Amino acid sequence: MPHRTVAQMQAPRLDVPYVPTPQDVVDRMLDMAQVTSADFVMDLGCGDGRMLVTAAKKFGARGFGVDINPERIKEATENARTNSVSGQVSFAVRNLFETPIDQASVLTMYLLPDINLQLRPRILREMKPGSRIVSHAFTMGDWEPDLQDQVRVRDVYFWIVPAQVAGKWILTEGGTTYALDLVQKYQKFEGSVSIDGVPGKLSHGRLSGEDISFVVEADNARKRAFIGKVTGDAMKFDPLTMPDIAKDWGASRSK
């Protein structure tokens, strides 16, 4: 059996090897997420803390980072102190799978594909609609990114957590009633619709956080575009001055 030093025996088991994200990639990730001083940024696998230090120093954001390696947390804490942002960001030795993420408005990651896939259900379930996710190098499987970019040879992916709209809804617009039965796949949805009891067609279903848009077409080829916001179990019109947009409408889930 090979000899192991005390340091090797005490070293944590890493699910993801430590490879620092280049600073120009960090900058682009934060720009894609449109980070502001109102954001709470979380970095899973924070390494030396450069992502959160940059978010705090450049945009005034607050943040929290976790890493399972104590050495990385020491580096991150010192990095924050050196850059005078210790009051805005903090770090902890913690397993990323045991870290609550519901308070994050922005989540940054440089992990591995299988780790991203393990985190994906929690992201969709726990994070608020409109929260932003940025990943260096790796995707989230069949959850298509809302935006993709490349910094030199490095890929960066961006998603907005969508509201959950799958299920039955009753929508009213003026004197017309629409019964919707929606099937959702991440930020896209489709489904069936009846208009005052007459079957119609629903298309172009799209979500961006709480923002929702879709088109309903009746048998007589009359199309109505709906643009609004989803809040829990309710949808409502989001005022826009555009022609052919259904403006006086609202919907609620039906049982």
C-alpha positions as CSV (number, residue, x, y, z in Angstrom):
1,M,0.0,0.0,0.0
2,P,1.5,3.4,-1.0
3,H,2.6,5.6,1.9
4,R,0.3,8.6,2.5
5,T,1.3,11.7,4.5
6,V,-0.9,13.1,7.3
7,A,-1.8,16.0,5.0
8,Q,-3.0,13.6,2.3
9,M,-5.1,11.6,4.7
10,Q,-6.7,14.8,6.0
11,A,-7.3,16.3,2.6
12,P,-11.0,16.5,1.6
13,R,-12.4,14.4,-1.2
14,L,-13.1,16.7,-4.1
15,D,-16.1,16.2,-6.5
16,V,-14.6,18.8,-8.7
17,P,-10.9,19.5,-9.2
18,Y,-9.8,23.1,-8.5
19,V,-9.1,25.0,-11.7
20,P,-9.4,28.8,-11.3
21,T,-11.7,30.7,-13.7
22,P,-9.7,33.3,-15.6
23,Q,-10.5,36.8,-14.7
24,D,-11.8,37.8,-18.1
25,V,-14.3,34.9,-17.9
26,V,-15.3,36.0,-14.4
27,D,-16.0,39.5,-15.7
28,R,-18.1,38.2,-18.6
29,M,-20.1,35.8,-16.3
30,L,-21.0,38.7,-14.0
31,D,-21.9,40.9,-17.0
32,M,-24.1,38.2,-18.5
33,A,-26.0,37.9,-15.2
34,Q,-26.3,41.8,-15.1
35,V,-25.2,41.8,-11.4
36,T,-26.0,45.0,-9.5
37,S,-25.7,46.2,-5.9
38,A,-29.2,44.7,-5.2
39,D,-28.0,41.1,-5.9
40,F,-26.9,38.4,-3.5
41,V,-24.5,36.2,-5.4
42,M,-23.7,32.7,-4.4
43,D,-20.6,30.8,-5.8
44,L,-20.7,27.0,-5.5
45,G,-17.1,25.8,-5.5
46,C,-15.7,29.3,-4.9
47,G,-12.0,28.5,-5.0
48,D,-10.0,31.6,-4.2
49,G,-13.1,33.8,-4.1
50,R,-12.4,35.8,-7.2
51,M,-16.0,35.6,-8.5
52,L,-17.5,37.2,-5.3
53,V,-14.7,39.6,-4.8
54,T,-15.2,40.9,-8.3
55,A,-19.0,41.1,-7.9
56,A,-18.6,43.1,-4.7
57,K,-15.8,45.4,-5.9
58,K,-17.1,46.0,-9.4
59,F,-20.9,46.0,-8.8
60,G,-21.4,46.5,-5.0
61,A,-23.1,43.1,-4.7
62,R,-23.2,40.9,-1.6
63,G,-22.3,37.3,-1.7
64,F,-21.5,34.0,-0.1
65,G,-19.2,31.2,-1.4
66,V,-18.6,27.7,-0.4
67,D,-15.8,25.2,-1.0
68,I,-15.0,21.9,0.5
69,N,-11.3,22.6,0.7
70,P,-10.3,24.7,3.8
71,E,-7.2,26.0,1.9
72,R,-9.4,27.6,-0.8
73,I,-11.6,29.2,1.9
74,K,-8.5,30.7,3.5
75,E,-7.4,32.1,0.2
76,A,-10.9,33.5,-0.5
77,T,-11.2,35.2,2.9
78,E,-7.8,36.8,2.5
79,N,-8.7,37.9,-1.1
80,A,-11.8,39.6,0.3
81,R,-9.8,41.3,3.0
82,T,-7.1,42.5,0.6
83,N,-9.7,44.0,-1.7
84,S,-11.7,45.6,1.2
85,V,-14.9,43.7,0.6
86,S,-15.0,41.5,3.7
87,G,-18.2,43.3,4.8
88,Q,-19.9,42.3,1.6
89,V,-18.9,38.7,1.0
90,S,-18.2,35.7,3.2
91,F,-17.0,32.1,2.7
92,A,-17.4,28.8,4.4
93,V,-16.1,25.3,4.2
94,R,-19.1,23.4,3.1
95,N,-20.4,20.7,0.7
96,L,-22.2,22.5,-2.1
97,F,-24.9,19.9,-2.1
98,E,-25.7,20.8,1.5
99,T,-25.8,24.5,0.9
100,P,-29.2,26.3,0.7
101,I,-29.5,28.3,-2.5
102,D,-32.9,29.8,-2.1
103,Q,-31.6,33.3,-1.1
104,A,-29.4,33.7,-4.1
105,S,-30.5,36.0,-6.9
106,V,-27.4,35.0,-8.9
107,L,-25.7,31.6,-8.8
108,T,-22.3,31.1,-10.3
109,M,-20.7,27.7,-11.0
110,Y,-17.6,26.1,-12.6
111,L,-18.3,22.5,-11.7
112,L,-18.7,19.4,-13.9
113,P,-21.7,18.3,-16.1
114,D,-22.9,15.6,-13.7
115,I,-22.7,18.0,-10.8
116,N,-24.7,20.6,-12.7
117,L,-27.4,17.9,-13.5
118,Q,-27.6,17.0,-9.8
119,L,-28.1,20.6,-8.9
120,R,-30.6,21.4,-11.7
121,P,-33.7,20.1,-9.8
122,R,-32.9,22.1,-6.8
123,I,-32.3,25.2,-8.8
124,L,-35.7,24.9,-10.5
125,R,-37.4,24.0,-7.2
126,E,-35.8,26.3,-4.7
127,M,-34.7,29.4,-6.4
128,K,-37.1,32.3,-7.1
129,P,-38.4,32.9,-10.6
130,G,-36.1,35.5,-12.2
131,S,-33.0,34.3,-10.4
132,R,-30.0,34.0,-12.8
133,I,-27.6,31.1,-13.2
134,V,-24.2,31.4,-14.9
135,S,-21.9,28.4,-15.6
136,H,-18.4,28.4,-16.9
137,A,-17.8,25.6,-19.5
138,F,-20.6,23.2,-18.7
139,T,-24.3,23.1,-19.6
140,M,-27.4,21.8,-17.7
141,G,-28.3,19.0,-20.0
142,D,-31.5,19.6,-22.0
143,W,-32.2,22.8,-20.2
144,E,-31.3,25.1,-23.0
145,P,-29.4,28.3,-22.0
146,D,-31.1,31.6,-22.4
147,L,-27.8,33.0,-23.5
148,Q,-24.4,31.6,-24.5
149,D,-21.1,33.3,-25.1
150,Q,-17.5,32.5,-25.5
151,V,-14.5,34.2,-24.0
152,R,-11.5,33.2,-26.1
153,V,-12.0,29.4,-26.2
154,R,-14.1,29.2,-23.0
155,D,-17.9,28.8,-23.1
156,V,-20.2,30.6,-20.7
157,Y,-23.9,29.7,-20.3
158,F,-26.7,31.7,-18.7
159,W,-30.2,30.8,-17.6
160,I,-33.1,32.6,-15.9
161,V,-35.1,30.4,-13.5
162,P,-38.6,30.2,-15.0
163,A,-41.9,30.4,-13.1
164,Q,-43.8,27.2,-12.9
165,V,-46.9,27.2,-15.0
166,A,-47.6,23.5,-15.8
167,G,-51.3,22.6,-15.1
168,K,-54.8,23.9,-15.7
169,W,-55.6,27.6,-15.9
170,I,-58.8,29.6,-16.5
171,L,-58.0,32.9,-18.3
172,T,-60.5,35.6,-18.9
173,E,-60.2,38.5,-21.4
174,G,-63.1,40.8,-21.5
175,G,-66.1,38.5,-22.1
176,T,-64.0,35.6,-23.4
177,T,-63.0,32.6,-21.3
178,Y,-60.0,30.4,-22.2
179,A,-59.3,27.1,-20.5
180,L,-55.6,26.2,-20.7
181,D,-53.9,23.0,-19.9
182,L,-50.1,23.7,-20.0
183,V,-47.1,21.3,-20.2
184,Q,-43.8,23.0,-19.3
185,K,-40.2,22.1,-20.1
186,Y,-38.0,24.7,-18.4
187,Q,-38.6,28.1,-20.1
188,K,-40.8,26.8,-22.8
189,F,-44.4,25.5,-22.6
190,E,-47.2,24.2,-24.8
191,G,-50.6,22.7,-24.3
192,S,-54.3,22.7,-25.2
193,V,-56.7,25.5,-25.1
194,S,-60.5,26.0,-25.5
195,I,-62.1,29.4,-26.1
196,D,-65.6,29.6,-24.7
197,G,-65.7,25.8,-25.0
198,V,-64.4,25.7,-28.6
199,P,-60.9,24.1,-29.2
200,G,-58.2,26.4,-30.2
201,K,-54.4,26.3,-30.6
202,L,-51.7,27.5,-28.2
203,S,-48.2,28.3,-29.5
204,H,-45.0,30.3,-28.8
205,G,-45.2,29.6,-25.1
206,R,-42.2,31.2,-23.4
207,L,-41.1,32.2,-19.9
208,S,-38.3,34.5,-18.7
209,G,-38.5,34.4,-15.0
210,E,-42.0,35.6,-14.2
211,D,-42.5,37.1,-17.6
212,I,-44.8,35.0,-19.8
213,S,-45.9,35.2,-23.4
214,F,-47.9,32.9,-25.7
215,V,-50.3,33.0,-28.7
216,V,-53.8,31.6,-28.9
217,E,-55.4,31.0,-32.2
218,A,-59.1,30.2,-32.7
219,D,-60.6,28.1,-35.5
220,N,-61.5,31.2,-37.3
221,A,-57.8,32.1,-37.5
222,R,-58.1,35.0,-35.0
223,K,-54.9,35.2,-33.1
224,R,-54.4,36.8,-29.7
225,A,-50.9,37.3,-28.2
226,F,-50.8,37.3,-24.4
227,I,-47.9,39.0,-22.5
228,G,-47.9,39.2,-18.8
229,K,-46.4,38.1,-15.5
230,V,-46.8,35.0,-13.3
231,T,-47.1,35.4,-9.6
232,G,-47.6,32.1,-7.9
233,D,-51.0,30.8,-8.9
234,A,-52.0,33.9,-10.9
235,M,-51.2,35.5,-14.2
236,K,-52.0,39.0,-15.3
237,F,-51.5,41.4,-18.1
238,D,-48.2,43.4,-18.1
239,P,-49.1,46.8,-19.5
240,L,-47.6,47.3,-23.0
241,T,-48.7,49.6,-25.8
242,M,-48.5,47.1,-28.7
243,P,-51.1,46.3,-31.3
244,D,-52.9,42.9,-31.3
245,I,-51.8,42.2,-27.7
246,A,-54.5,41.1,-25.3
247,K,-54.5,43.7,-22.6
248,D,-57.4,43.2,-20.3
249,W,-56.8,39.7,-19.1
250,G,-56.0,37.6,-16.0
251,A,-55.8,33.9,-15.2
252,S,-55.9,31.6,-12.2
253,R,-55.1,27.9,-11.7
254,S,-58.1,25.6,-12.0
255,K,-58.6,22.3,-10.3
